[in-house]
Amino acid sequence: MEDIRKELLNERKNGYDTVSKEDAIAAESFCEGYKSFLDRGKTEREAADAAEAICAEAGFVPLVRGMKLTPGTKVYAVNRGRAFMCAVIGSESLENGANITAAHIDSPRIDLKPAPLYEDSEMAYFKTHYYGGIKKYQWVTIPLELHGVMFDKNGERIDVNVGSDENDPVFVINDLLPHLGREQAQKPLGTAFTGESLNVLAGGTPYADEGSDRYKLSVLSILNEMYGVTEKDFLVSELSFVPGGKARDVGFDRSFVGAYGQDDRVCAYGSLLALTEATEIPRRTSICILADKEEIGSEGVSSMKSAWFDTFMQDLCEAQGVSYRAFCENSVCLSADVGAAYDPNFAEAYEKRNSPFVNGGVVVVKYTGSGGKGAASDASAELMSRVRCVFDRDNVLWQTGELGKVDFGGGGTVAKYLANRNIDTVDIGVPVLSMHAPFEVTAKLDVYMMYRAAKSFYTL
C-alpha cells in the first residue's frame, strides 16, 4: 500500500524533509550574498550597477556591436542605467535558440514629484507620487531613505543616497494619533490614506533670514551643501523614497530573509549568479535579463516591452550570421518572478491545494493573469514537462501554484512579452510573504532553489 501511495500520489512535503543537509547549509550561505545584493540595490539603477559589478568580476565584457562571439564569450549590456542583460555564448549556433531567464529589478516605492519641496506650518515636506502597487498605509511612520540621481545646470550627474549609512538621517510620512483618529479608523484601508497625503517630512529648522519659505530654504541649503544642487535641479531628477534598514534574518531559526524589494530582486539575483558562476561553456547560449518598469506594466524604454531586448539579441545573432526569427522560435524562457506564498493568516484569499508554500522550493506557474486567465501567458504542457524533467534530474526542489483564488484579483509578469516574440515561456519564482510590502519575507531554502533552478535551466 505504501508503495502505491508513493507511486501515485503527489504528497506535499516541507523542503527540509526532503533536501540534503548540504543543501540546507548551502542555502544559508547563499543568502548572505543575497542580502548584500539587496542592500546594494534598493532601486533599479543600484541593482543594475550591482549586476554589472558581479558580471565584470566574473569576466564579462560590454557587448560591442560587430564583435566576434565564440563559444564561451561572456558579454553584457546596460540599458540607460536601469536595466541589464548578459549572455554566455554556447557551443551551438544561436540559430538553435537560447535558454533565457527574465526577471525585473524595479520595486514599488515612493517617487518624488517634479516640483516636490514645500513648507507648511513651520515644517518642510516633499510631495510624492507612488510607483507600482502599494498598500499606502504600510508606508506611513516607517523610516525612509532617499535614493536616486539629479543633474545640475551643466548636465553633470549627481548620485543621491541619504539614509543608508547608519549616521545619515532618515525620513518619514506622518500619521494621525489614535486619540484623534476615530473617524480615520472607520474608513476602508484603501481610502484612509490617499496618494496626495503621502507627504514626506524633510525638515523643521528655519533658514536664518527674514524672508519667506525659510523652512524650505533650510532644506535646500543643506542639499546644496551636500550635492551642489538647487530647487530647479529637481525638475530633471529621478529620486525615490525606499524603506530604510538592511536585509535581516527573520525568526529564531533564521530560516527567512526579510527585506525591501525581494519582488523581484530575489529571482534576479538567483538567475544572475547561476549564469556568472558557471564554469563550463554551455551547449546553448545562456541569457539573463533584468528588466525595469515591470511594476507599472512594463512600459517604457527600459522595460521588457521595449526594443532593447530585440536589439541585444539581434546583435548576438548578426555576430553569428543567423536568423533572429529562428533564434526566437527555438529559444526557451523562464519568466523569473515571485509567487504569492500561502499565508494562513489570510487563508480566505488562497486556494490551498493550488498555492505555493514557503520551504516548498521554487514555484512553477503555468499561467498568471486575472479572472479567466486575462492577460496571461499560458505555458504549454510540453514546456511544463521539459522544465519538470530537468528540475527532477538535478534535484531542484519545486512546486506549482496560482496567485490566490480565481476571482480575488490577479497579476502578471513579463512572460507574455517574451511569448509574444515567439519564445516558449513559463513563469517560475520564489514564494513571498507580504508581497509589495516595505518588508517582504522569503524562505532561505526557496531563495537558494531559485539559483539552483536557473543553473539547471541553463543546461536545458
N, C-alpha and C positions, 0 to 999 in steps of 0.2 A: 504493500500500500504506500509506504513512504517513497519507494522508487517511482511509483506512478505520479504521486503528488509533485515530486521534484521534476519529473519529466514534463508534466502537462501544465502545471500552474505557474503563473508569474507572480511569485510572492514578494512583496516589498520588504527590503531589509535595509537597516541602517548601514551606511558605508563602513563604519568602524567595525561592524560584524563580518565584513567581507574582505576588506583590504588588508595587505600585509602590514606588519609593524614598521617595516622600512618605508612604506608609502606614507604612513601616519607621521613619521619623523620628517620625511621629505616635505610634506605639506606644511609643517610648522616652519621649517627653514625657508621654503619658497615664499611664504607670506611675509617674512622680514623684508625681503627686497620689494615685495608688492606694496607694503605700507610706505616704504621710502618713495616709491614711484607716485603714490597718491599725494604725499606731502609735497613732492616737487612739482606736480602738475594739477593745480586746482582750477585752472582754466584750460581751454583747448589750446591756446598758444603755449602755455607752460608744458602741457602734456606733449605737444608736438616737439618742443625743444628737448624734452627728456627722451623721447623716442629717437630723435636724431642723435643724441649723445650715446645712447645704447648701441645704435647701429654703427656709428663711427668707431666706437671702441671694438666692435666685432669685425671690423674690416670692410664695412660697406662704404661705397663712394657715391657721390652725387651722379645721377644719370645725366649724361650729356648726349643730346640728340646726334645720332650718327656714330656713336662709339661702338666698338666691337664688343659683342656679347658672346662669350663662350661658356660652356658648362662650368658652373662654379662661380661665375661672376656675381658679385653682390652689389646691388645698386639701390639708391633711394631717391625720393624727391619730396620736397616740402611745398605745399600749396598755400602761398600767401601767409605763411606763418601759422596757419590754423588747422591744417590737415596734413597727413603724412602717408606715404606709401613706400614700401620696399619690396625687393624681389631677390630671390636666388635663382639664377638660370639653371635649368635642369639639363640632363644629358639628352633628353628627347627634344625634338623640334617643338617650338611653340604652336605649330600647326595642330599638334595633338592636344592642345589646351594646357591649362594650368590648374593648380589647386589653390584656391583663393579664400582667405578669411577676411571678413569685412566687419569691423567694429566702429564705434564712434567715440569721440573724446570730448564732446560738449556735454554739459550737465545743466539742469535747472539752476537758476541763480537770480540775483537782483542786479540789473544793469542800471547805470546812471542815465538820466535823460540828457539830451544835448546841452541844455542850459539848466544844470542841476542845483546850483548853490543858492540858497536864500536864507533869510533870517526871519524869525517870528518870536515875539515875546522874550527877547533877550537871549535867544539861542540860535545857532546856525544849523541848518539841515541840508540834506541832499534829497532832491526829488528823484524817484526811481521808476523804472519800467521793468517788471519781472519778465524773465525769459524761461519759456518752457512751462510744463505742467507742474504747478506747485500748489500745496495747501498753504494759503497765506499765513494762517495763524501759527504754523510751525516756524516761521522766520522771525517772529516777534520775540524780543527780550533774550536773544542768543547773541554771543559775541560774533562780530562780523569782521572780515578782513577786506581790504581794498586792493584789487589786483587789476593790471591792465597796462595799456600804453597810451601815451599822449604825444603830440607833436607840437613843437614850438613854431614861432612865426617863420623860422628859417627852414622848416621841414625836417628838423632833427628829431629822431625818435627818442622818447624818454620812457623807460620801463618803470612802472609804479608797483610797489609792493609794500603795503603798510598793514601790519598786524601779524605776519607770520613769525617774526622774531619775538621772543618772549619779552623783550624790552620795549617793543612797539606798543602804542595804544591800539585799542580795538574800537569798533563802532557798534551801534545798537539801534533797533527800531523799538520805540517805547510802546507800552500797553497801558490800559486803564486799570487802576487799582480795583480789587474786588469790592471794596467798600462803596464805590460809586458805579459799579458795573452791573447792577441788577438788570437794567434794560438791555445792555450788551449781551448778557448771558442768555436772554430769551431769543436771540437771533440764531438762525441756522449757521453752521460753521462756515458755509460758503459766502455768507454775506456779512458776518461780524467784522471782517476786515476787507477793505476794498483796495484795489491796486493803487489808487491815489493816496491812500493812508499809509503806505509803506515808506514813510519818510525816515531817513537815517540821521541820527544825531551826530553832528560833526564838530561842535564846539560850543563854548559858553563864556569865553573871555572877550571883552570888548577891546577893539583897537584903540590905542591911546591918542585919540584926537576928538574933535568936537563935531565931526560930520555925521552923516547918516551911514547906514549899513555897517556899523562898527563891528558887529559880531561876524558878519560875512567877510568883512575886510581882514579880520584877525585870522580866519582860516586861510584866506588867500595868501596872506603874508607868510604863513608857515609853509604852505605849498610852494610858494615862490622861493623861499629859502632852501627847501629840500630839493626841488626839482627845476627851479628856474622858470616856472610856468605862470601864466596869467589866466584870468577868467575866460578870455577869448579862446584859449587853447582847449577848453572843454568841448568846444564845438566840433573839434576834429579828433576827439579821443575815443577810446574803447575801454571803458572802465566798468568793473563789476564788483559787487559785494558778494563774497562767498563765506560760508561758515568758518569760524575760527577754530583753531586747535588741530592737533595732529591725529593721524590714524592710530587707533588704540585696539588692544586686545579686549574682548568682551567675555565676561563670565569667569567664575572661579577657575574653571579648567582652561581658560584662554583659547577656547575652540572656535571663537568667532572673531572676525575683524569688523570694527565699527569705524566708519569714516564717511566724509562727504565725497560724492562723485563716483561711487562704485558703479553706478549705472552711467556710463558703460566702460569705465576705465579698467574694471576687473577683467572683462573679455579682451580689451585692447592689450593689456599687459601680458596676459597669458599667450595670446596669439603672436605678439611680437617676440617674446622670449623664446617661444618654441621655434621660431624661424631663425633668430640671431644666434641661438646656441647650437644649431645643427652643425655637425662636424663633417658630414658626408654630402657629396653632390647629390641632390635629389634626382629621381628619374624624370619627373615632371617639374616644370618651373613652379616654385612656391612664392606666393604673393600675399602680403599683409597690407590691408587698407585700414587707416584710422581716419575716419571722415568727421566732418564738422556739421553742425546745424540739424542733426537728426531730431533733436528735441522740439524743433519748430517745423517739422515736415520735410526736412532735407531740401530746403530751398536755398538758393544762393550759390555763389561761385566756388565755395569751399565744401559744398555738400556732395552727397552721393549722386544727386541728380545731375551735377554739373558735368561738362565735357572733359574735365580734368582727368577722370578715370580713363576715358577713351583715348585721350592724348598720350597718357603714360603707356597704356597697353599698345597703342599703335606704334609708338616709338620703339618698344621692345620687338614688336612683330616686324617692323621695317628693317631693324638691325639684322634680322634673320631672313628677310625676304619672303615672309609668309603672309597669308591672308588673315586679316583681323577678324573677318566673319568666321573663318574656320576655327580660329583661336577661341572665339566666344562659344560657338556651338559645341566645342569639345571640352570646355572648362567646367569646373565644379566649384561651388562656393558655399562656405559656411557663413551665414549671416550671424555674426557673433554678438548677441545682445542678451541682456539679462532676462530672467523669468521671474514671475511672482511666486515666491515661496509660500507654501501653505502656512497660515498663521492661525492657531486655534483660538486666539482672542477675537478673531473676526471670521469665524467659521462660516457664517451665513453668506459670505461673498465668494466662497470657493466650492467647487465640486470635488470633494476629497479624493474620489477614485482617479481623477484626471488632473491632479495638481502635483507639481514638483515639491519635494520635501528637502529641507536642509540636510546635509550629510548624505544625500542620495546621489551625488555626483552631478555632472552637467545635465541640463535638461535639453533634449532634442524636441523641438516644437515643429510639428508638421505644418501648422498654419497659425497665423495670428489674426489680426483684423477685429471686427466687432459684429455682433448680431450674426447674421448668416454668412460669416466669413467675409464681410465687407472690407474692401481694400487690402485683402490678404494675398500673400504669396503662398500657395498651397503646394508643398513639395510632393513629388510623385512617390509612389510606393517603391519604385525601382531605386530612387536615390536614398530613401529611408533604409532600404535593405543594404545598400553599399556602405552607408555610414555605420549601421549596426555591425556589419561583418568586420570592418576594420577596427572598431572600438573593442569588440569582443576579442579579436585577435591579439590586441595589445593590452588587454585587461584594464581598459578605461572604464571607470565607474560612471554609468549613465542611466538616465531615466527619461520618461516622456511627460508631457503635461500641457495644459492650456492656461490662458490668462483669466482665471476665475470662471464664474458661472456665465453661461452664454449671453444672457440678457442684462448683465450687470454693468457692462461697459465694453472695454477692449482697448486695443492699442496696436501699434505697428512698429516695424523695424526698417532697415534699409534693404531687406530681402527682395522686395518687388522691383527695386530699381536695378538690381543685378539680373533678376529673372527677365525683366523687360529687354535686356540686352542679349537674350537667348542663352543665358548661363544657368545651368541647373543649380538651384539654390535651396538650402534648408536652414531654418533657424536653429541656433544652439546657444546656450549661455549658462550663466551661473544663477541659481535661485537666490533672490534677495528679499530680505525682510525690510519693511518700511521704505519701499522703493520711492524715489523722488524726495524723500525727507532730507533735511540737512545732515542727518546722521543715519546712514544706511548700514545694514548688517548682513554679512555673508559668512558662511561656514568655511573655515580654512581648507577642509578637505575638498570642498567643491571648487574653491579658487584654484587649488593645485590640479584638480581634474580638468579644468578648462585648459590649462597648459598642456597636460597630457593628451587631451583630445585634439588640440591643434597640432601637436607634434605627430600624433598618429595620422591625422588627416593629410598632412603634407606628404605622407608616403603613399596616399591612395593611388 
